[in-house]
């Protein structure tokens, strides 16, 4: 318990000089980033596990229930990611305050983030309770619409509390405490499975009717409420209470809320732009046949699991860079950013090798259909390059958030994904202006193109920001 609640302060490198001293400091930073990122990886995998549980358990009822849950999630989760991105502004804000020695001031920031979470969550609840016309407009199979709409209506009830949980989680991460979210995430998964079983299949003894795929939505809402209560207890009865979040009550402060939105809205929109980019690509692939869609889903799931590591390193980089910026130690901030980038490069090269050598074996874990295996294994050849660029952009984006640099990365993402990547993918996939159509490979090359542009542009941005003290000082005041 003591290790669970103990704060993870900055790991200080040995004060040696020369090349050996630089290596020692980089190695110390490597260990610190790894210690921060590992619990985040576990948390992300636990969240993925809940989605897998929904798919497996709803699929056991009927294909219609599985389709309804999938369609509901495709609309529900991007909006959830958008709002979660906004409250992610808490992490760099708290880490910079902690670095500056003003931990007690964090509470005021988090209280305003909680207002954003609650009101934003309520807006999403109202929006998501009226999605049926959208499904009919898109021509979704009539059989799946009732399950999708009722699933969303049930799951949306937990959104305000889940966003409030995200705000408190970002507080803990800003304080370099990533283990609480890990333990809560694992317990959420452990709770989700039996709740799914109860609501999907019903229990006459308890008076619970069988709801099919809709039951996944009710289980999701309950698990979200549990996560919020658990995180409130962590913040209230651990050293995080030094942030003074619950020391007083604050009405909405337009000035502080505006500051959070200026920092967080670009984060949310960048995440939404990326999620939308991949979602549209999947919809386009849907025109190429069942086997092609299945191959895409298998290959995308494999690179998606691998992506959890650089995504978590990005959060760790936000924490470390923000801390050093707050402490006015820009050389240490620069070291944290580039060590994180080096770590993700090592991970990317390792994963590329694994995908190239064992791609057929990995795909065979998902399916026995020869055509799907052939197509998916071919996609993983492209995926080896895909995940290198995807890993790089995720980690470097996180480092830039530590500097509170979020607007330029948003513009980079919008242009790279929607102006460059998507048109390239559509042109190569379906053929246009004399370009020969190459099918699904074209969509994946479009994804690679968009991610490559983002990765190189963000690396250039990081090189510029990390060596510009005046710009860093200006952004720190935002």
Secondary structure, 3 states (H helix, E strand, C coil): CHHHHCCCCCCCCCCCCHHHHHHHHHHHHHHHHHHHHHHHHHHHHHHHHHHHHHHHHHHCCCHHHHHHHHHHHHHHHHHHHHHHHHHCHHHHHHHHHHHCCCHHHHHHHHHHHHHHHHHHHHHHHHHHCCCHHHHHHCCCCHHHHHHHHHHHHHHHCCHHHHHHHHHHHHHHHHCCCCHHHHHHHHHHHHHHHHHHHHHHHCEHHHCECCCCCHHHHHHHHHHHHHHHHHHHHHHHCCHHHHHCCCCCCCCCCHHHHHHHHHHHHHHHHHHHHHHHHHHHHHHHHHHHCHHHHHHHHHHHHHHHHHHHHHHHHHHHHHHHHHHHHHCCCHHHHHHHHHHHHHHHHHHHHHHHHHHHHHHHHHHHCCCCCHHHHHHHHHHHHHHHHHHHHHHHHHHHHHHHHHCCCCHHHHHHHHHHHHHHHHHHHHHHHHCECCECCCCHHHHHHHHHHHHHHHHHHHHHHHHHHCCCHHHHHHHHCC
